[in-house]
Every structure is written in C-alpha cells, then in structure tokens.
Amino acid sequence: MSREVVDRLRSAVAEAIVDHHADHGDDTVLVLSEGLVRVATLLRDDPSCAMEMLTDLTAVDYLGQRSPRFEVVYHFYSLSLNHRVRLKVAVDDPQPSVPSLSELWSSALWMEREAFDLYGIQFDGHPDLRRILLYPEFEGHPLRKDYDMEARQPRLPARPGREHL
C-alpha cells in the first residue's frame, strides 16, 4: 500500500523528490529540504496518503563517508489506511538545518528538540528549539561522530537542598 503513497508523491511533488527506494521492505523517499513541508503536508492532507502520525524523527551522521554529512529521517504512519513511509532529507555542515514540521504534527515538537540536542540540527520555525535531554550548559552534540567522548563538560551549580547528590 505504501507504494501508492510513493507514486502519489512522485506525481504531485516531483520537483521535491530526489530519489526513492524500497530497501529492506520499507518505502523511502529522499526529499529536498526546501520541499519538505510541501511533501509532509501532502502526506498528512491527501486522503490517499492519510499519514495521521509522525511516529519517529531522527538523524544519521555520515562523517567521512559521504556528503552531505547528515540525513534527517522521518517515519510516518497512517492509522486509517495501515501503511507507512519514510522520508529522508540530506543536510550538510557547518549549520545543518531543515524546516520544522511542528505545525503539521505536534509530536515533532519533542522529536525535533531531541535531534537538535543530540546532533545539532536546526529546525527552522520550531517554536521552542532548546535542549531536551542535556542541560543547557552542555557543550557539543554527543551523537555526532566527531564528538570527543573524553571531553570534560562544565559542572552544574548545586541546586538548593541537593548539595549531597
């Protein structure tokens, strides 16, 4: 069923599609960053797609393996039609960024913050893009392949009443 979704995307927003494949049984569409919101809106609003859920959003760091360095990966699922599709958007250093999908799916609010926190990817238009897992003073993004695992992080000031911890 998701093959029809890929075909629908290819016919409706072909200028935003870079490539597509079905490796490992999952239909995947590679999308240009500037076409992401248009493609995602079609996925949500077109009755033949009906992607009611953004189930996951993550990133991949291909440091030294290929360029662009990063891919932002989105997994969508249609509850009503029981099909899924994956979108991938390639982004590069030094300032990786993609448009936010938080206005289309509220679940993106948290997932985009996580990708920002761990990979340093900016989500343009996100209403509250700040760290979600790490403390604000944390330096760097620990899931990047060039993150120094031996790096010393700034100490947090003791909170009142928690000096013993």
Salt bridges, closest charged atoms under 4 A:
ASP7 OD1 - ARG10 NH1 3.81
GLU15 OE2 - ARG38 NH2 2.97
ASP23 OD2 - HIS21 ND1 3.44
ASP26 OD2 - ARG86 NH2 3.08
ASP27 OD1 - ARG3 NH2 3.90
ASP45 OD1 - ARG44 NE 2.65
ASP46 OD2 - ARG8 NE 2.62
ASP56 OD2 - HIS75 ND1 3.73
ASP61 OD1 - ARG69 NE 2.82
GLU71 OE2 - ARG66 NH2 2.60
GLU71 OE1 - LYS88 NZ 3.79
ASP93 OD2 - ARG69 NH1 2.69
ASP93 OD1 - ARG144 NH1 3.97
GLU112 OE1 - HIS126 NE2 3.92
ASP117 OD1 - ARG131 NH1 2.33
ASP128 OD1 - ARG130 NE 2.88
ASP146 OD1 - ARG69 NH2 3.03
